[in-house]
Amino acid sequence: MSKKATSLFPAIRSKMGDRWYYATTMTFADVARCIVPVDAIHERKSLKTWIQRQLRPERKEEISGYLLGQDQRFFNAIVVGIYGGDPEWFPVEVGESMNLRDVKLGEREANAFGLLRLSGNEEIFAIDGQHRVEGIRTAILRDEKLKDDELTVIFVSHKRNEAGRERTRRLFTTLNKFAKPVSPAELIALNDDDAFAIVTRRLIDDYPGLNSEFVPLAPTANIPSGNGMCITTVISLYELVRTVGVPLKTKRKAIEAGPPDWKLVNNIYAEVTAFWDALKKCVPQIREVMTSKPADKLAEQYRSLEGGHLLFRPAGLQAFAKATRVLVDRGNSIDAAVAKFAALPLELSETPWDGILWNTSTQTMIIKYKTLAINLLLHLAEEALIPDSYELLKIYRRVKEDNSLPLPSI
């Protein structure tokens, strides 16, 4: 909020948990004038600086159209963060009333009301409701009559440091759990309760070769079409962290729900970095790409129309990671497990991957045979299958549509 005239808003001051907040109303004109996109306040240079989702233009247009076309329009309250400036709270004490002689006011009833004064130097951004704010901004540009509509706005404080961003992110994810779903990739970027998400962000921010250019914030686990730089995506990396970071029998839902156990977070990070260290040591293609510059686009040569390397496709990387975790749970070191699988045929055009992970005719990945792919890796490495009763030959023949096929071997 750039330097503007002082604004005064009637408000109710309340507390929930350890948060004080102020509920007031603002006209649509005030909303458009005072509340700015978070990216206008600070640049999101890395995932750890994120405090809300990315804006979607189509959602803004949808909301604007609703406001312009619906006389019975209504929004629920938006929640905004405020920092800087000099906001002041002036309580208005409620005393005895001729109309309330038989009602005894408690401290809360007598002191909850007041005026919130903003100096004009504050910076205000939407924590929950950013698309509504942009929809309002667009709508009043198209029809000035809407500027006097009023909206409930809840103010909470925000500090511009890592602790403040974490506190605001947690509020954001809490508010959005039951609202329009946040995309999986955005939840990974924002969630401060899920230990797997925390580790994923730490890898992207701190681990060499896994920065945001090598691991883009794509909306799905799939590699963005035409991207020759990336090794995998944020969602795919998150799934790898869930797989490699803890034993397979671990109850992951509790870890995702939080609050985070920081000793566990550090243990997961150590396990996953050991996995990537081993990959760089044992797989030349991974080492070559992760030590290159993103602009070199070396990854694209390992995702060819013939399929390319198994580890440069999310489904292949996940199968490799799951097989690695199986051996680690059986007492192998991560180095030994990765080395064993790295020695196997990993070109998608080779036996046994054609028809299991790769469709030669459509030149696309196959993702529905995950368990089969993991067990083929275990079989080729001469390791026991999961579960022991898995009928590998029968399932392999059925998927390949050839009842005379033998199991592949090296």
Beta strands, then each sheet from edge to edge (+ up, - down):
strand 1: 7-16
strand 2: 19-27
strand 3: 78-83
strand 4: 88-91
strand 5: 113-118
strand 6: 123-128
strand 7: 150-157
strand 8: 358-359
strand 9: 364-365
sheet 1: 4+ 5- 1+ 2- 7+ 3+ 6-
sheet 2: 8+ 9-
end
